[in-house]
Amino acid sequence: MINLNGNLVGEEDATLSVFNRGFAYGDSVFETVRVINGNIMFWEDHYFRLMSSMRIMRMEIPASFSPEFLEEEIQNLVKNNNLDNFPARVKLAVFREQGGFYKPTTREIGYTIIAEELENSFYLLNDDSYEVELFKDHYINSGILSSVKTNNRAINVLGSIYASENDYKNCLLLNENKSVVEALNGNIFLVKNNVIKTPPISDGALNGITRKQLLKIIKEVPEFQLQETSISPFELQKADELFITNVVVGIQPISKYRKKEYASKVSGELLSKLNVKARLG
């Protein structure tokens, strides 16, 4: 079952017009959330990021779009798909209603929610071979718009094709200043000695929910020094560890970049703390 504007319909009936603005112009934002036994992980953070994204995109937020309403919509869909006792990945997409060309004739919105089963309830450390490379064909623009999860993900699609064609697990994206911004599917962290770095949102990095949780965790660990600062590609091969974060996998250690191979000790420690936070939150 799929939630289409508040109605539960079968997949074959969940149709959108070819004039839908999300399809025609990328005029859409979305959140991917992890639901464990009916409980939405870090729901408050997801909700406020969605509201922020809609405001940045100048969408009209319906009065009904309270955190309680959307939480219930997600939970009802999960239950109707018999996933209330299983881990689930849920995507909530909001699009501006059709009308106009680049200039919309309305700011009202519609929405869809889809749910799929996940394999594991909590995050597991995947220390299999995970080699990455820089994707340099196109760049992310620094600034607040790049931090919004719109459905215009052309660079992520092209980077994913490049990675597949060249047998890489992932690629790291650069901004116009040639700073490392993020991975194709998550935020990037670099560990060197006791310093943990991650690019700032102002560099064009996605305002990731797992990133936000991890920043809180790292600040509470006295042996680490956290820096939100630009990362040069030259720093990558000098790092002790590199890892990627997103809401689906939690923390994914990078094992190799070019000739450099990395450990996964710190990422393993942080993943344990992230799982504790997930259980509590």
C-alpha positions as CSV (number, residue, x, y, z in Angstrom):
1,M,0.0,0.0,0.0
2,I,1.0,3.6,-0.7
3,N,-0.2,6.8,0.9
4,L,-1.2,9.3,-1.8
5,N,-2.4,12.6,-0.3
6,G,-3.7,10.8,2.8
7,N,-5.4,7.9,1.0
8,L,-4.1,4.4,1.1
9,V,-4.0,2.9,-2.4
10,G,-2.4,-0.1,-4.1
11,E,0.8,0.5,-6.0
12,E,-1.0,0.1,-9.3
13,D,-3.4,2.9,-8.4
14,A,-0.8,5.3,-7.0
15,T,-0.5,7.4,-10.1
16,L,0.7,11.0,-10.6
17,S,0.0,13.3,-13.5
18,V,2.8,13.8,-16.1
19,F,2.3,17.5,-15.3
20,N,3.3,16.9,-11.6
21,R,5.8,19.5,-10.7
22,G,8.1,17.1,-8.9
23,F,8.4,15.2,-12.2
24,A,8.5,18.2,-14.5
25,Y,10.8,20.6,-12.5
26,G,12.1,18.7,-9.5
27,D,9.7,20.9,-7.4
28,S,9.6,18.4,-4.6
29,V,11.4,17.6,-1.3
30,F,11.6,14.4,0.6
31,E,12.6,12.7,3.9
32,T,13.8,9.1,4.3
33,V,13.1,7.8,7.8
34,R,13.9,4.5,9.5
35,V,11.0,2.9,11.4
36,I,11.7,0.2,14.0
37,N,8.7,-1.8,15.3
38,G,6.5,1.2,14.5
39,N,8.7,3.8,16.1
40,I,10.2,6.5,13.9
41,M,13.9,7.1,14.7
42,F,14.8,10.7,15.3
43,W,11.4,11.8,14.1
44,E,11.6,15.3,15.5
45,D,14.7,16.0,13.6
46,H,13.2,14.7,10.4
47,Y,10.0,16.7,10.8
48,F,11.8,20.0,11.4
49,R,14.1,19.4,8.5
50,L,11.1,18.7,6.3
51,M,9.4,21.9,7.4
52,S,12.6,23.9,6.8
53,S,13.0,22.4,3.3
54,M,9.4,23.3,2.5
55,R,10.0,26.9,3.6
56,I,13.2,27.2,1.6
57,M,11.3,26.0,-1.4
58,R,8.5,28.4,-0.6
59,M,5.8,25.7,-0.4
60,E,2.6,26.4,1.6
61,I,2.7,24.2,4.7
62,P,-0.8,22.8,5.4
63,A,-2.2,23.5,8.9
64,S,-2.8,19.7,9.2
65,F,1.0,19.0,8.8
66,S,1.7,18.7,12.5
67,P,4.4,16.3,13.7
68,E,1.6,14.1,15.2
69,F,-0.4,14.0,12.0
70,L,2.6,13.0,9.8
71,E,3.8,10.5,12.4
72,E,0.4,8.8,12.4
73,E,0.3,8.8,8.6
74,I,3.7,7.0,8.5
75,Q,2.8,4.5,11.3
76,N,-0.6,3.7,9.6
77,L,1.1,2.9,6.3
78,V,3.7,0.8,8.0
79,K,1.0,-1.1,9.8
80,N,-1.1,-1.6,6.6
81,N,2.0,-3.1,4.9
82,N,2.4,-5.5,7.8
83,L,5.7,-3.9,8.8
84,D,4.8,-2.7,12.3
85,N,6.9,-5.5,13.8
86,F,9.8,-5.2,11.4
87,P,12.4,-2.5,10.5
88,A,11.2,-0.4,7.6
89,R,12.5,2.4,5.3
90,V,9.9,5.0,4.7
91,K,10.1,7.8,2.1
92,L,7.8,10.9,2.6
93,A,7.8,13.1,-0.5
94,V,6.1,16.5,-0.7
95,F,5.5,18.1,-4.1
96,R,4.0,21.4,-5.2
97,E,0.7,20.9,-6.9
98,Q,0.7,21.2,-10.7
99,G,0.2,24.5,-12.5
100,G,2.5,26.9,-14.4
101,F,5.9,26.4,-15.8
102,Y,9.0,27.5,-13.9
103,K,6.7,30.0,-12.1
104,P,4.1,28.0,-10.2
105,T,0.5,29.1,-10.1
106,T,0.0,27.7,-6.6
107,R,2.1,27.0,-3.5
108,E,-0.2,24.2,-2.3
109,I,1.3,20.8,-1.9
110,G,0.5,17.1,-2.3
111,Y,2.4,14.2,-0.7
112,T,3.2,10.5,-1.0
113,I,4.5,8.0,1.5
114,I,6.0,4.6,0.6
115,A,7.4,1.9,3.0
116,E,9.8,-1.0,2.4
117,E,11.2,-3.6,4.7
118,L,14.8,-3.3,5.9
119,E,17.0,-6.2,6.7
120,N,18.2,-5.2,10.2
121,S,16.5,-3.4,13.1
122,F,19.7,-1.6,14.2
123,Y,22.9,-0.6,12.6
124,L,25.6,-3.1,12.0
125,L,29.2,-2.3,11.1
126,N,29.9,-3.3,7.5
127,D,33.7,-3.6,7.3
128,D,33.7,-5.3,3.9
129,S,35.9,-3.8,1.2
130,Y,34.5,-0.3,0.4
131,E,36.6,1.6,-2.1
132,V,35.7,5.2,-3.1
133,E,36.9,7.7,-5.6
134,L,36.3,11.4,-6.3
135,F,33.6,12.3,-8.8
136,K,34.9,15.3,-10.7
137,D,32.6,15.5,-13.7
138,H,30.2,17.8,-12.0
139,Y,30.2,19.9,-8.7
140,I,27.8,20.7,-5.9
141,N,27.2,24.4,-5.4
142,S,27.9,25.6,-1.9
143,G,25.1,27.3,-0.2
144,I,21.8,26.5,1.6
145,L,19.9,25.1,-1.4
146,S,22.3,22.2,-1.7
147,S,21.5,21.3,1.9
148,V,17.8,20.7,1.0
149,K,16.7,17.2,0.0
150,T,14.9,18.0,-3.2
151,N,14.3,15.2,-5.8
152,N,16.6,16.9,-8.3
153,R,19.5,14.5,-7.7
154,A,21.2,14.5,-11.1
155,I,24.8,14.6,-9.7
156,N,24.0,11.7,-7.4
157,V,22.6,9.7,-10.3
158,L,25.6,10.4,-12.6
159,G,28.0,9.8,-9.8
160,S,26.4,6.4,-9.0
161,I,26.7,5.4,-12.7
162,Y,30.3,6.4,-12.7
163,A,31.0,4.4,-9.5
164,S,29.2,1.4,-11.0
165,E,31.1,1.6,-14.3
166,N,34.5,1.8,-12.5
167,D,33.8,-0.8,-9.7
168,Y,33.7,1.7,-6.8
169,K,31.3,1.4,-3.9
170,N,30.7,5.1,-3.7
171,C,32.1,8.5,-4.8
172,L,32.9,11.7,-3.0
173,L,31.5,14.9,-4.3
174,L,33.2,18.3,-4.6
175,N,31.9,21.8,-4.6
176,E,33.0,24.6,-6.9
177,N,35.9,25.4,-4.5
178,K,37.1,21.8,-5.0
179,S,36.4,21.0,-1.3
180,V,35.1,17.5,-0.4
181,V,31.4,18.0,0.5
182,E,29.8,14.6,0.9
183,A,29.3,11.1,-0.6
184,L,26.7,10.1,-3.2
185,N,24.3,8.9,-0.4
186,G,25.4,10.6,2.8
187,N,27.7,12.8,4.8
188,I,31.5,12.3,5.0
189,F,33.6,12.3,8.1
190,L,37.4,12.2,8.3
191,V,39.5,11.0,11.3
192,K,43.1,12.0,11.9
193,N,44.6,11.3,15.3
194,N,42.0,12.6,17.8
195,V,40.4,15.1,15.4
196,I,37.2,14.3,13.5
197,K,36.3,16.6,10.7
198,T,33.1,16.9,8.6
199,P,32.3,19.6,6.0
200,P,30.0,22.4,7.1
201,I,26.5,22.9,5.7
202,S,27.7,26.1,4.1
203,D,30.0,24.1,1.8
204,G,26.9,22.5,0.3
205,A,26.8,19.4,2.5
206,L,23.4,17.9,3.1
207,N,21.9,18.7,6.5
208,G,21.9,15.0,7.4
209,I,19.9,13.6,10.3
210,T,22.5,11.0,11.2
211,R,25.2,13.7,10.8
212,K,23.4,15.8,13.3
213,Q,23.1,12.9,15.8
214,L,26.8,12.0,15.3
215,L,27.9,15.6,16.0
216,K,26.1,15.4,19.3
217,I,27.8,12.1,20.1
218,I,31.3,13.2,19.2
219,K,31.0,16.4,21.3
220,E,30.3,14.2,24.3
221,V,33.4,12.1,23.8
222,P,36.3,13.9,25.5
223,E,39.1,12.2,23.6
224,F,37.9,13.5,20.2
225,Q,38.0,17.1,18.9
226,L,35.3,17.9,16.4
227,Q,35.8,20.3,13.6
228,E,33.1,21.4,11.1
229,T,35.5,22.6,8.4
230,S,36.2,22.4,4.7
231,I,38.1,19.2,3.7
232,S,40.7,19.3,0.9
233,P,41.0,16.2,-1.4
234,F,44.7,16.2,-0.3
235,E,43.6,15.4,3.3
236,L,41.9,12.2,2.3
237,Q,45.0,10.1,1.9
238,K,46.5,11.5,5.1
239,A,43.5,10.4,7.2
240,D,43.4,7.5,9.6
241,E,39.7,6.8,8.8
242,L,37.0,7.9,6.5
243,F,33.3,7.1,6.9
244,I,29.9,7.9,5.4
245,T,26.7,8.5,7.4
246,N,23.1,8.2,6.4
247,V,19.8,7.2,8.1
248,V,19.6,3.7,6.4
249,V,23.1,2.3,7.1
250,G,24.1,4.5,10.0
251,I,27.9,4.6,9.5
252,Q,29.7,3.0,6.6
253,P,33.5,2.8,6.9
254,I,35.5,3.5,3.8
255,S,38.3,0.9,3.4
256,K,40.2,2.4,0.5
257,Y,40.7,5.6,-1.5
258,R,43.3,5.3,-4.2
259,K,46.4,3.8,-2.6
260,K,45.4,4.5,1.0
261,E,43.7,1.9,3.1
262,Y,41.8,2.8,6.3
263,A,40.9,1.4,9.7
264,S,37.4,1.3,11.1
265,K,38.1,1.5,14.8
266,V,36.6,4.9,15.5
267,S,33.6,4.4,13.2
268,G,32.9,1.1,15.1
269,E,32.9,2.9,18.4
270,L,30.7,5.7,17.2
271,L,28.3,3.2,15.6
272,S,27.8,1.6,19.0
273,K,26.9,5.0,20.5
274,L,24.6,5.8,17.6
275,N,22.7,2.6,18.2
276,V,22.2,3.4,21.9
277,K,21.0,6.9,20.9
278,A,18.6,5.3,18.4
279,R,17.1,3.0,21.0
280,L,16.6,5.9,23.4
281,G,15.3,8.3,20.8
